[in-house]
Amino acid sequence: MNTPDPAVAEQQRRYREFMDLLPLTIALAGLPHSDVGRYFSEEQMEGRTFTVRYAYRAARQLVREAISK
């Protein structure tokens, strides 16, 4: 019988956590969609990445506070 690698199990747990928080993260980020046929510039994508990253951190903190009370 194979025992799961702890590193792989941790990576899978973090992936599930990210996917579970994704809808809340996107809602908190509040970023508009692009127009049909128009693409974001590299600078715009970097800015949006920063926004999503910050929103993910906020979503994680919000959920942790909600379940700890």
N, CA, C and O atoms as a Maestro MAE file, in Angstrom:
{
 s_m_m2io_version
 :::
 2.0.0
}

f_m_ct {
 s_m_title
 :::
 protein
 m_atom[276] {
  # First column is atom index #
  i_m_mmod_type
  r_m_x_coord
  r_m_y_coord
  r_m_z_coord
  i_m_residue_number
  s_m_chain_name
  s_m_pdb_residue_name
  s_m_pdb_atom_name
  i_m_atomic_number
  :::
  1 25 0.840 -1.169 0.000 1 A "MET " " N  " 7
  2 3 0.000 0.000 0.000 1 A "MET " " CA " 6
  3 2 0.890 1.239 0.000 1 A "MET " " C  " 6
  4 15 1.849 1.325 0.767 1 A "MET " " O  " 8
  5 25 0.567 2.192 -0.862 2 A "ASN " " N  " 7
  6 3 1.349 3.415 -0.947 2 A "ASN " " CA " 6
  7 2 0.869 4.425 0.087 2 A "ASN " " C  " 6
  8 15 -0.329 4.653 0.256 2 A "ASN " " O  " 8
  9 25 1.832 5.020 0.770 3 A "THR " " N  " 7
  10 3 1.480 6.101 1.690 3 A "THR " " CA " 6
  11 2 1.670 7.416 0.957 3 A "THR " " C  " 6
  12 15 2.669 7.586 0.258 3 A "THR " " O  " 8
  13 25 0.733 8.360 1.098 4 A "PRO " " N  " 7
  14 3 0.850 9.625 0.372 4 A "PRO " " CA " 6
  15 2 2.029 10.445 0.880 4 A "PRO " " C  " 6
  16 15 2.312 10.489 2.077 4 A "PRO " " O  " 8
  17 25 2.695 11.078 -0.044 5 A "ASP " " N  " 7
  18 3 3.818 11.956 0.272 5 A "ASP " " CA " 6
  19 2 3.260 13.195 0.973 5 A "ASP " " C  " 6
  20 15 2.342 13.821 0.444 5 A "ASP " " O  " 8
  21 25 3.779 13.568 2.138 6 A "PRO " " N  " 7
  22 3 3.250 14.740 2.849 6 A "PRO " " CA " 6
  23 2 3.333 16.029 2.025 6 A "PRO " " C  " 6
  24 15 2.450 16.881 2.127 6 A "PRO " " O  " 8
  25 25 4.361 16.179 1.230 7 A "ALA " " N  " 7
  26 3 4.501 17.380 0.406 7 A "ALA " " CA " 6
  27 2 3.404 17.440 -0.657 7 A "ALA " " C  " 6
  28 15 2.854 18.507 -0.933 7 A "ALA " " O  " 8
  29 25 3.094 16.293 -1.248 8 A "VAL " " N  " 7
  30 3 2.041 16.232 -2.264 8 A "VAL " " CA " 6
  31 2 0.685 16.489 -1.614 8 A "VAL " " C  " 6
  32 15 -0.143 17.209 -2.171 8 A "VAL " " O  " 8
  33 25 0.459 15.910 -0.454 9 A "ALA " " N  " 7
  34 3 -0.804 16.116 0.255 9 A "ALA " " CA " 6
  35 2 -0.984 17.586 0.615 9 A "ALA " " C  " 6
  36 15 -2.089 18.116 0.498 9 A "ALA " " O  " 8
  37 25 0.071 18.245 1.046 10 A "GLU " " N  " 7
  38 3 -0.002 19.672 1.378 10 A "GLU " " CA " 6
  39 2 -0.281 20.509 0.136 10 A "GLU " " C  " 6
  40 15 -1.070 21.453 0.186 10 A "GLU " " O  " 8
  41 25 0.351 20.173 -0.961 11 A "GLN " " N  " 7
  42 3 0.116 20.897 -2.208 11 A "GLN " " CA " 6
  43 2 -1.340 20.728 -2.655 11 A "GLN " " C  " 6
  44 15 -1.962 21.692 -3.101 11 A "GLN " " O  " 8
  45 25 -1.874 19.541 -2.542 12 A "GLN " " N  " 7
  46 3 -3.265 19.296 -2.908 12 A "GLN " " CA " 6
  47 2 -4.220 20.056 -1.991 12 A "GLN " " C  " 6
  48 15 -5.231 20.587 -2.450 12 A "GLN " " O  " 8
  49 25 -3.906 20.110 -0.705 13 A "ARG " " N  " 7
  50 3 -4.740 20.849 0.242 13 A "ARG " " CA " 6
  51 2 -4.750 22.329 -0.101 13 A "ARG " " C  " 6
  52 15 -5.806 22.961 -0.078 13 A "ARG " " O  " 8
  53 25 -3.592 22.889 -0.417 14 A "ARG " " N  " 7
  54 3 -3.498 24.306 -0.762 14 A "ARG " " CA " 6
  55 2 -4.232 24.600 -2.070 14 A "ARG " " C  " 6
  56 15 -4.855 25.652 -2.211 14 A "ARG " " O  " 8
  57 25 -4.159 23.683 -3.014 15 A "TYR " " N  " 7
  58 3 -4.865 23.846 -4.286 15 A "TYR " " CA " 6
  59 2 -6.379 23.867 -4.052 15 A "TYR " " C  " 6
  60 15 -7.086 24.710 -4.603 15 A "TYR " " O  " 8
  61 25 -6.867 22.935 -3.231 16 A "ARG " " N  " 7
  62 3 -8.295 22.895 -2.913 16 A "ARG " " CA " 6
  63 2 -8.724 24.179 -2.207 16 A "ARG " " C  " 6
  64 15 -9.787 24.726 -2.498 16 A "ARG " " O  " 8
  65 25 -7.901 24.653 -1.285 17 A "GLU " " N  " 7
  66 3 -8.216 25.898 -0.577 17 A "GLU " " CA " 6
  67 2 -8.312 27.062 -1.567 17 A "GLU " " C  " 6
  68 15 -9.233 27.875 -1.490 17 A "GLU " " O  " 8
  69 25 -7.362 27.133 -2.489 18 A "PHE " " N  " 7
  70 3 -7.371 28.197 -3.491 18 A "PHE " " CA " 6
  71 2 -8.630 28.116 -4.345 18 A "PHE " " C  " 6
  72 15 -9.288 29.131 -4.571 18 A "PHE " " O  " 8
  73 25 -8.967 26.937 -4.816 19 A "MET " " N  " 7
  74 3 -10.143 26.774 -5.668 19 A "MET " " CA " 6
  75 2 -11.435 27.086 -4.901 19 A "MET " " C  " 6
  76 15 -12.366 27.651 -5.475 19 A "MET " " O  " 8
  77 25 -11.503 26.731 -3.634 20 A "ASP " " N  " 7
  78 3 -12.681 27.029 -2.828 20 A "ASP " " CA " 6
  79 2 -12.850 28.534 -2.627 20 A "ASP " " C  " 6
  80 15 -13.974 29.034 -2.574 20 A "ASP " " O  " 8
  81 25 -11.738 29.250 -2.514 21 A "LEU " " N  " 7
  82 3 -11.784 30.691 -2.281 21 A "LEU " " CA " 6
  83 2 -11.856 31.519 -3.565 21 A "LEU " " C  " 6
  84 15 -12.047 32.733 -3.503 21 A "LEU " " O  " 8
  85 25 -11.707 30.889 -4.707 22 A "LEU " " N  " 7
  86 3 -11.650 31.630 -5.965 22 A "LEU " " CA " 6
  87 2 -12.889 32.486 -6.232 22 A "LEU " " C  " 6
  88 15 -12.729 33.643 -6.620 22 A "LEU " " O  " 8
  89 25 -14.108 31.989 -6.050 23 A "PRO " " N  " 7
  90 3 -15.267 32.865 -6.297 23 A "PRO " " CA " 6
  91 2 -15.276 34.109 -5.398 23 A "PRO " " C  " 6
  92 15 -15.577 35.207 -5.865 23 A "PRO " " O  " 8
  93 25 -14.952 33.942 -4.119 24 A "LEU " " N  " 7
  94 3 -14.884 35.081 -3.205 24 A "LEU " " CA " 6
  95 2 -13.754 36.021 -3.609 24 A "LEU " " C  " 6
  96 15 -13.913 37.240 -3.561 24 A "LEU " " O  " 8
  97 25 -12.625 35.463 -4.003 25 A "THR " " N  " 7
  98 3 -11.481 36.267 -4.422 25 A "THR " " CA " 6
  99 2 -11.836 37.144 -5.618 25 A "THR " " C  " 6
  100 15 -11.539 38.339 -5.625 25 A "THR " " O  " 8
  101 25 -12.464 36.561 -6.616 26 A "ILE " " N  " 7
  102 3 -12.842 37.312 -7.818 26 A "ILE " " CA " 6
  103 2 -13.850 38.403 -7.469 26 A "ILE " " C  " 6
  104 15 -13.778 39.515 -7.994 26 A "ILE " " O  " 8
  105 25 -14.794 38.078 -6.579 27 A "ALA " " N  " 7
  106 3 -15.778 39.081 -6.168 27 A "ALA " " CA " 6
  107 2 -15.116 40.235 -5.428 27 A "ALA " " C  " 6
  108 15 -15.454 41.396 -5.657 27 A "ALA " " O  " 8
  109 25 -14.175 39.922 -4.541 28 A "LEU " " N  " 7
  110 3 -13.482 40.975 -3.804 28 A "LEU " " CA " 6
  111 2 -12.601 41.829 -4.713 28 A "LEU " " C  " 6
  112 15 -12.473 43.035 -4.506 28 A "LEU " " O  " 8
  113 25 -12.000 41.203 -5.714 29 A "ALA " " N  " 7
  114 3 -11.120 41.941 -6.627 29 A "ALA " " CA " 6
  115 2 -11.922 42.962 -7.434 29 A "ALA " " C  " 6
  116 15 -11.441 44.068 -7.685 29 A "ALA " " O  " 8
  117 25 -13.125 42.604 -7.836 30 A "GLY " " N  " 7
  118 3 -13.996 43.537 -8.547 30 A "GLY " " CA " 6
  119 2 -13.443 44.030 -9.868 30 A "GLY " " C  " 6
  120 15 -13.700 45.171 -10.254 30 A "GLY " " O  " 8
  121 25 -12.705 43.217 -10.556 31 A "LEU " " N  " 7
  122 3 -12.103 43.625 -11.824 31 A "LEU " " CA " 6
  123 2 -13.101 43.493 -12.973 31 A "LEU " " C  " 6
  124 15 -13.840 42.511 -13.042 31 A "LEU " " O  " 8
  125 25 -13.126 44.465 -13.864 32 A "PRO " " N  " 7
  126 3 -14.038 44.372 -15.017 32 A "PRO " " CA " 6
  127 2 -13.501 43.372 -16.043 32 A "PRO " " C  " 6
  128 15 -12.299 43.116 -16.115 32 A "PRO " " O  " 8
  129 25 -14.406 42.825 -16.820 33 A "HIS " " N  " 7
  130 3 -14.019 41.927 -17.909 33 A "HIS " " CA " 6
  131 2 -13.501 42.756 -19.075 33 A "HIS " " C  " 6
  132 15 -13.813 43.941 -19.191 33 A "HIS " " O  " 8
  133 25 -12.718 42.134 -19.929 34 A "SER " " N  " 7
  134 3 -12.234 42.846 -21.112 34 A "SER " " CA " 6
  135 2 -13.346 42.906 -22.157 34 A "SER " " C  " 6
  136 15 -14.275 42.098 -22.137 34 A "SER " " O  " 8
  137 25 -13.241 43.855 -23.055 35 A "ASP " " N  " 7
  138 3 -14.182 43.946 -24.161 35 A "ASP " " CA " 6
  139 2 -13.915 42.809 -25.131 35 A "ASP " " C  " 6
  140 15 -12.788 42.324 -25.234 35 A "ASP " " O  " 8
  141 25 -14.936 42.390 -25.834 36 A "VAL " " N  " 7
  142 3 -14.800 41.300 -26.799 36 A "VAL " " CA " 6
  143 2 -13.793 41.716 -27.874 36 A "VAL " " C  " 6
  144 15 -13.912 42.783 -28.477 36 A "VAL " " O  " 8
  145 25 -12.809 40.860 -28.099 37 A "GLY " " N  " 7
  146 3 -11.806 41.112 -29.126 37 A "GLY " " CA " 6
  147 2 -10.666 42.011 -28.696 37 A "GLY " " C  " 6
  148 15 -9.749 42.261 -29.479 37 A "GLY " " O  " 8
  149 25 -10.704 42.505 -27.458 38 A "ARG " " N  " 7
  150 3 -9.613 43.340 -26.955 38 A "ARG " " CA " 6
  151 2 -8.899 42.601 -25.841 38 A "ARG " " C  " 6
  152 15 -9.530 41.929 -25.025 38 A "ARG " " O  " 8
  153 25 -7.595 42.726 -25.811 39 A "TYR " " N  " 7
  154 3 -6.795 42.044 -24.816 39 A "TYR " " CA " 6
  155 2 -6.122 43.056 -23.905 39 A "TYR " " C  " 6
  156 15 -5.912 44.208 -24.284 39 A "TYR " " O  " 8
  157 25 -5.788 42.616 -22.709 40 A "PHE " " N  " 7
  158 3 -5.100 43.479 -21.768 40 A "PHE " " CA " 6
  159 2 -3.627 43.575 -22.137 40 A "PHE " " C  " 6
  160 15 -3.045 42.632 -22.674 40 A "PHE " " O  " 8
  161 25 -3.034 44.726 -21.844 41 A "SER " " N  " 7
  162 3 -1.601 44.893 -22.066 41 A "SER " " CA " 6
  163 2 -0.852 44.178 -20.940 41 A "SER " " C  " 6
  164 15 -1.452 43.759 -19.950 41 A "SER " " O  " 8
  165 25 0.438 44.050 -21.101 42 A "GLU " " N  " 7
  166 3 1.258 43.396 -20.090 42 A "GLU " " CA " 6
  167 2 1.177 44.148 -18.760 42 A "GLU " " C  " 6
  168 15 1.103 43.529 -17.699 42 A "GLU " " O  " 8
  169 25 1.191 45.465 -18.817 43 A "GLU " " N  " 7
  170 3 1.094 46.272 -17.597 43 A "GLU " " CA " 6
  171 2 -0.263 46.093 -16.921 43 A "GLU " " C  " 6
  172 15 -0.344 46.023 -15.695 43 A "GLU " " O  " 8
  173 25 -1.319 46.019 -17.711 44 A "GLN " " N  " 7
  174 3 -2.659 45.811 -17.152 44 A "GLN " " CA " 6
  175 2 -2.751 44.441 -16.488 44 A "GLN " " C  " 6
  176 15 -3.351 44.308 -15.421 44 A "GLN " " O  " 8
  177 25 -2.164 43.430 -17.110 45 A "MET " " N  " 7
  178 3 -2.199 42.087 -16.529 45 A "MET " " CA " 6
  179 2 -1.421 42.044 -15.220 45 A "MET " " C  " 6
  180 15 -1.844 41.383 -14.271 45 A "MET " " O  " 8
  181 25 -0.286 42.743 -15.159 46 A "GLU " " N  " 7
  182 3 0.479 42.792 -13.912 46 A "GLU " " CA " 6
  183 2 -0.334 43.461 -12.815 46 A "GLU " " C  " 6
  184 15 -0.343 42.992 -11.676 46 A "GLU " " O  " 8
  185 25 -1.010 44.542 -13.142 47 A "GLY " " N  " 7
  186 3 -1.848 45.222 -12.156 47 A "GLY " " CA " 6
  187 2 -2.994 44.355 -11.681 47 A "GLY " " C  " 6
  188 15 -3.308 44.331 -10.491 47 A "GLY " " O  " 8
  189 25 -3.616 43.646 -12.600 48 A "ARG " " N  " 7
  190 3 -4.716 42.752 -12.251 48 A "ARG " " CA " 6
  191 2 -4.212 41.586 -11.408 48 A "ARG " " C  " 6
  192 15 -4.907 41.134 -10.498 48 A "ARG " " O  " 8
  193 25 -3.020 41.099 -11.698 49 A "THR " " N  " 7
  194 3 -2.423 40.021 -10.906 49 A "THR " " CA " 6
  195 2 -2.227 40.472 -9.469 49 A "THR " " C  " 6
  196 15 -2.545 39.734 -8.536 49 A "THR " " O  " 8
  197 25 -1.709 41.669 -9.286 50 A "PHE " " N  " 7
  198 3 -1.519 42.215 -7.948 50 A "PHE " " CA " 6
  199 2 -2.862 42.312 -7.215 50 A "PHE " " C  " 6
  200 15 -2.963 41.956 -6.041 50 A "PHE " " O  " 8
  201 25 -3.872 42.789 -7.908 51 A "THR " " N  " 7
  202 3 -5.202 42.947 -7.311 51 A "THR " " CA " 6
  203 2 -5.780 41.602 -6.887 51 A "THR " " C  " 6
  204 15 -6.324 41.477 -5.790 51 A "THR " " O  " 8
  205 25 -5.667 40.598 -7.750 52 A "VAL " " N  " 7
  206 3 -6.192 39.268 -7.422 52 A "VAL " " CA " 6
  207 2 -5.415 38.660 -6.264 52 A "VAL " " C  " 6
  208 15 -6.003 38.026 -5.388 52 A "VAL " " O  " 8
  209 25 -4.110 38.844 -6.251 53 A "ARG " " N  " 7
  210 3 -3.281 38.311 -5.164 53 A "ARG " " CA " 6
  211 2 -3.700 38.929 -3.828 53 A "ARG " " C  " 6
  212 15 -3.840 38.220 -2.831 53 A "ARG " " O  " 8
  213 25 -3.899 40.242 -3.807 54 A "TYR " " N  " 7
  214 3 -4.315 40.922 -2.586 54 A "TYR " " CA " 6
  215 2 -5.720 40.478 -2.175 54 A "TYR " " C  " 6
  216 15 -5.989 40.283 -0.990 54 A "TYR " " O  " 8
  217 25 -6.602 40.320 -3.141 55 A "ALA " " N  " 7
  218 3 -7.968 39.873 -2.853 55 A "ALA " " CA " 6
  219 2 -7.964 38.447 -2.298 55 A "ALA " " C  " 6
  220 15 -8.773 38.127 -1.427 55 A "ALA " " O  " 8
  221 25 -7.071 37.590 -2.786 56 A "TYR " " N  " 7
  222 3 -6.973 36.225 -2.265 56 A "TYR " " CA " 6
  223 2 -6.557 36.239 -0.803 56 A "TYR " " C  " 6
  224 15 -7.110 35.506 0.016 56 A "TYR " " O  " 8
  225 25 -5.588 37.070 -0.485 57 A "ARG " " N  " 7
  226 3 -5.152 37.177 0.913 57 A "ARG " " CA " 6
  227 2 -6.294 37.663 1.798 57 A "ARG " " C  " 6
  228 15 -6.488 37.161 2.905 57 A "ARG " " O  " 8
  229 25 -7.044 38.637 1.306 58 A "ALA " " N  " 7
  230 3 -8.179 39.159 2.065 58 A "ALA " " CA " 6
  231 2 -9.253 38.083 2.231 58 A "ALA " " C  " 6
  232 15 -9.843 37.963 3.304 58 A "ALA " " O  " 8
  233 25 -9.510 37.309 1.192 59 A "ALA " " N  " 7
  234 3 -10.511 36.237 1.255 59 A "ALA " " CA " 6
  235 2 -10.098 35.178 2.270 59 A "ALA " " C  " 6
  236 15 -10.926 34.716 3.055 59 A "ALA " " O  " 8
  237 25 -8.836 34.793 2.261 60 A "ARG " " N  " 7
  238 3 -8.345 33.804 3.228 60 A "ARG " " CA " 6
  239 2 -8.522 34.308 4.650 60 A "ARG " " C  " 6
  240 15 -8.986 33.577 5.525 60 A "ARG " " O  " 8
  241 25 -8.147 35.570 4.876 61 A "GLN " " N  " 7
  242 3 -8.263 36.138 6.211 61 A "GLN " " CA " 6
  243 2 -9.718 36.213 6.655 61 A "GLN " " C  " 6
  244 15 -10.039 35.916 7.806 61 A "GLN " " O  " 8
  245 25 -10.593 36.608 5.741 62 A "LEU " " N  " 7
  246 3 -12.021 36.703 6.048 62 A "LEU " " CA " 6
  247 2 -12.586 35.348 6.458 62 A "LEU " " C  " 6
  248 15 -13.314 35.247 7.446 62 A "LEU " " O  " 8
  249 25 -12.253 34.312 5.703 63 A "VAL " " N  " 7
  250 3 -12.758 32.968 6.009 63 A "VAL " " CA " 6
  251 2 -12.178 32.468 7.318 63 A "VAL " " C  " 6
  252 15 -12.896 31.860 8.113 63 A "VAL " " O  " 8
  253 25 -10.905 32.706 7.563 64 A "ARG " " N  " 7
  254 3 -10.293 32.270 8.830 64 A "ARG " " CA " 6
  255 2 -10.952 32.943 10.024 64 A "ARG " " C  " 6
  256 15 -11.202 32.302 11.045 64 A "ARG " " O  " 8
  257 25 -11.234 34.249 9.896 65 A "GLU " " N  " 7
  258 3 -11.906 34.953 10.980 65 A "GLU " " CA " 6
  259 2 -13.324 34.433 11.169 65 A "GLU " " C  " 6
  260 15 -13.783 34.296 12.303 65 A "GLU " " O  " 8
  261 25 -14.011 34.147 10.096 66 A "ALA " " N  " 7
  262 3 -15.400 33.677 10.175 66 A "ALA " " CA " 6
  263 2 -15.500 32.315 10.849 66 A "ALA " " C  " 6
  264 15 -16.427 32.081 11.624 66 A "ALA " " O  " 8
  265 25 -14.570 31.421 10.569 67 A "ILE " " N  " 7
  266 3 -14.676 30.078 11.152 67 A "ILE " " CA " 6
  267 2 -14.074 29.993 12.545 67 A "ILE " " C  " 6
  268 15 -14.315 29.019 13.259 67 A "ILE " " O  " 8
  269 25 -13.298 30.992 12.945 68 A "SER " " N  " 7
  270 3 -12.706 30.944 14.277 68 A "SER " " CA " 6
  271 2 -13.623 31.509 15.346 68 A "SER " " C  " 6
  272 15 -13.357 31.352 16.537 68 A "SER " " O  " 8
  273 25 -14.698 32.164 14.936 69 A "LYS " " N  " 7
  274 3 -15.617 32.771 15.922 69 A "LYS " " CA " 6
  275 2 -16.804 31.908 16.147 69 A "LYS " " C  " 6
  276 15 -17.679 32.257 16.940 69 A "LYS " " O  " 8
  :::
 }
 m_bond[275] {
  # First column is bond index #
  i_m_from
  i_m_to
  i_m_order
  :::
  1 1 2 1
  2 2 3 1
  3 3 4 2
  4 3 5 1
  5 5 6 1
  6 6 7 1
  7 7 8 2
  8 7 9 1
  9 9 10 1
  10 10 11 1
  11 11 12 2
  12 11 13 1
  13 13 14 1
  14 14 15 1
  15 15 16 2
  16 15 17 1
  17 17 18 1
  18 18 19 1
  19 19 20 2
  20 19 21 1
  21 21 22 1
  22 22 23 1
  23 23 24 2
  24 23 25 1
  25 25 26 1
  26 26 27 1
  27 27 28 2
  28 27 29 1
  29 29 30 1
  30 30 31 1
  31 31 32 2
  32 31 33 1
  33 33 34 1
  34 34 35 1
  35 35 36 2
  36 35 37 1
  37 37 38 1
  38 38 39 1
  39 39 40 2
  40 39 41 1
  41 41 42 1
  42 42 43 1
  43 43 44 2
  44 43 45 1
  45 45 46 1
  46 46 47 1
  47 47 48 2
  48 47 49 1
  49 49 50 1
  50 50 51 1
  51 51 52 2
  52 51 53 1
  53 53 54 1
  54 54 55 1
  55 55 56 2
  56 55 57 1
  57 57 58 1
  58 58 59 1
  59 59 60 2
  60 59 61 1
  61 61 62 1
  62 62 63 1
  63 63 64 2
  64 63 65 1
  65 65 66 1
  66 66 67 1
  67 67 68 2
  68 67 69 1
  69 69 70 1
  70 70 71 1
  71 71 72 2
  72 71 73 1
  73 73 74 1
  74 74 75 1
  75 75 76 2
  76 75 77 1
  77 77 78 1
  78 78 79 1
  79 79 80 2
  80 79 81 1
  81 81 82 1
  82 82 83 1
  83 83 84 2
  84 83 85 1
  85 85 86 1
  86 86 87 1
  87 87 88 2
  88 87 89 1
  89 89 90 1
  90 90 91 1
  91 91 92 2
  92 91 93 1
  93 93 94 1
  94 94 95 1
  95 95 96 2
  96 95 97 1
  97 97 98 1
  98 98 99 1
  99 99 100 2
  100 99 101 1
  101 101 102 1
  102 102 103 1
  103 103 104 2
  104 103 105 1
  105 105 106 1
  106 106 107 1
  107 107 108 2
  108 107 109 1
  109 109 110 1
  110 110 111 1
  111 111 112 2
  112 111 113 1
  113 113 114 1
  114 114 115 1
  115 115 116 2
  116 115 117 1
  117 117 118 1
  118 118 119 1
  119 119 120 2
  120 119 121 1
  121 121 122 1
  122 122 123 1
  123 123 124 2
  124 123 125 1
  125 125 126 1
  126 126 127 1
  127 127 128 2
  128 127 129 1
  129 129 130 1
  130 130 131 1
  131 131 132 2
  132 131 133 1
  133 133 134 1
  134 134 135 1
  135 135 136 2
  136 135 137 1
  137 137 138 1
  138 138 139 1
  139 139 140 2
  140 139 141 1
  141 141 142 1
  142 142 143 1
  143 143 144 2
  144 143 145 1
  145 145 146 1
  146 146 147 1
  147 147 148 2
  148 147 149 1
  149 149 150 1
  150 150 151 1
  151 151 152 2
  152 151 153 1
  153 153 154 1
  154 154 155 1
  155 155 156 2
  156 155 157 1
  157 157 158 1
  158 158 159 1
  159 159 160 2
  160 159 161 1
  161 161 162 1
  162 162 163 1
  163 163 164 2
  164 163 165 1
  165 165 166 1
  166 166 167 1
  167 167 168 2
  168 167 169 1
  169 169 170 1
  170 170 171 1
  171 171 172 2
  172 171 173 1
  173 173 174 1
  174 174 175 1
  175 175 176 2
  176 175 177 1
  177 177 178 1
  178 178 179 1
  179 179 180 2
  180 179 181 1
  181 181 182 1
  182 182 183 1
  183 183 184 2
  184 183 185 1
  185 185 186 1
  186 186 187 1
  187 187 188 2
  188 187 189 1
  189 189 190 1
  190 190 191 1
  191 191 192 2
  192 191 193 1
  193 193 194 1
  194 194 195 1
  195 195 196 2
  196 195 197 1
  197 197 198 1
  198 198 199 1
  199 199 200 2
  200 199 201 1
  201 201 202 1
  202 202 203 1
  203 203 204 2
  204 203 205 1
  205 205 206 1
  206 206 207 1
  207 207 208 2
  208 207 209 1
  209 209 210 1
  210 210 211 1
  211 211 212 2
  212 211 213 1
  213 213 214 1
  214 214 215 1
  215 215 216 2
  216 215 217 1
  217 217 218 1
  218 218 219 1
  219 219 220 2
  220 219 221 1
  221 221 222 1
  222 222 223 1
  223 223 224 2
  224 223 225 1
  225 225 226 1
  226 226 227 1
  227 227 228 2
  228 227 229 1
  229 229 230 1
  230 230 231 1
  231 231 232 2
  232 231 233 1
  233 233 234 1
  234 234 235 1
  235 235 236 2
  236 235 237 1
  237 237 238 1
  238 238 239 1
  239 239 240 2
  240 239 241 1
  241 241 242 1
  242 242 243 1
  243 243 244 2
  244 243 245 1
  245 245 246 1
  246 246 247 1
  247 247 248 2
  248 247 249 1
  249 249 250 1
  250 250 251 1
  251 251 252 2
  252 251 253 1
  253 253 254 1
  254 254 255 1
  255 255 256 2
  256 255 257 1
  257 257 258 1
  258 258 259 1
  259 259 260 2
  260 259 261 1
  261 261 262 1
  262 262 263 1
  263 263 264 2
  264 263 265 1
  265 265 266 1
  266 266 267 1
  267 267 268 2
  268 267 269 1
  269 269 270 1
  270 270 271 1
  271 271 272 2
  272 271 273 1
  273 273 274 1
  274 274 275 1
  275 275 276 2
  :::
 }
}
